[in-house]
Amino acid sequence: MGVAAGPIRVVVAKPGLDGHDRGAKVIARALRDAGMEVIYTGLHQTPEQIVDTAIQEDADAIGLSILSGAHNTLFAAVIELLRERDAADILVFGGGIIPEADIAPLKEKGVAEIFTPGATTASIVDWVRANVREHAGA
């Protein structure tokens, strides 16, 4: 997969049964307005669909948005599928309603960053710019 010259490519996805996508759309637009190429998958995506899209689109990162409480299961499934498909160089970050106590375990599983309510779009854009290409070079 790969980070090449050119715009950062980010798949923004809504895994699971969560039906609220306003936040994901706001982030997708902010990333796009910052010059990144954004592929928004829409609602109710399975981890397999998300990883397939990221690989097919040669994404540099996946941004997962979840409000349903299934973040531990769904984020871990995306990380594991990326590893199984030799695509662990695709950076995964997430946001939504995620309890503070769940953030460290998610990071231990491989989620690079978690943005909780109140995070600004500017801080997310800055984080993606600073971390996506650096991660791929690691």
N, C-alpha and C positions, 0 to 999 in steps of 0.2 A: 504494500500500500504505500501511498506515499506522498510525502511532503516534497513537493518540487517547487521550482520557482513559480511565481504567479500568486493569485489570490488564495488565501486559506479557504479550504472547502469544509463546511460544517453541515452535518445532518442534524436537524432538530427533530426530535421524536417524542411522541406521547405514548409510552408503553402501557399496556393493560387496559382496564375498563374505565379509567378516568376519562370523563367526558368534558372537562373544562380545559380549553386550549388558549384562552386569552393571553396568559403569561408566555406560553411558548411562541405565540405569534408576535408578541412584543419583542421578545429576544431575537427571533428570526429576523425581524425587520431591523433591529438595531445592528445586528451583525452584518446584514446586507448593506445598510446605510454606511457602515464602516469600511466597505469595500470587499467584504468576504462573499464568497459564493455560498448560498444557503439552499439546502434541499430540505423542505418541510414535509414530513411523511404523513401528517394528518393524525387523526385520533385512532385509538384502539389497535395499536401496532403490537405484534408479538416481538420478543427479543430476536427471533430468527429473521423476521421481516426487516427489523432495524439494521441488523448486522449485514444482511444481504444488500440492503440499500447502500450502506456505507462502503462496502467492498465494490459494488457495481459503480458507484459514483466516485471512487478513488478519493474518499473523504480523508481529511486530516484529523477530524474530531467528530465526536457525537455528543450532542447536548440533549440530555434526557430531562423531561419535565413531568413531575408526578405529584399528584395531590391526594391520591387514594389510600396511601398508607402501605402500599405494596413495594416500596422502594428497595427494601433489603433483598427481596426475592428477584425483582425484575432487573435492578442494576447489576446484581451478581450474575444473572443469566447472560446479560449482554457482554460483560467482561469475559466470562467463561467461553462464550461462543467466539469472541474475537481471538482468544488464545487458541482454541481448537482449529480455527481457520487461518492460522498464521497471520493474523492481522492485529496483533497486540500493539503495533505502533500507532494505531488509531486511538487518540486520547479521548477518554470519556469524562465528561463533567455533567453535573446535574443540578437541578433546583426544584423547588416546590415546598410543600409542607413536610419538612423532614426534621424530626426531633433532634435536638443537640446531641443526645446520647447515641444516636445512630450515625453521626457523621464520621467519627473516628473508625468504627468498624467498616463503614463503606470505603473509606480511604485505604484501609488495610487490604481490602479485597481488590483494589486497583482503580477506584474512582478517583480521578485527579483532584477534583474540587467540587464542593457543594455550595450552592448559593441559596440562601433562605430568603423568606419574604423581607423586603426592605433593601435588598441588594440593588444597586443602581445598574441601569443598562451600561453606563460608562464603565463601571468597575468590571462588569462581565466582559465587555469588548476588550478592555485593557488586559484582563487576565488571559483571554484567548490569544491575543496578539503576543503576549510575553511568554506563553507556555507551549503553544501548539508546536511550533517549529523546533523549539528547544527539546521537547520530548522526543520527537522523531529522530533527532540526532544522537540521542542517548543510547 
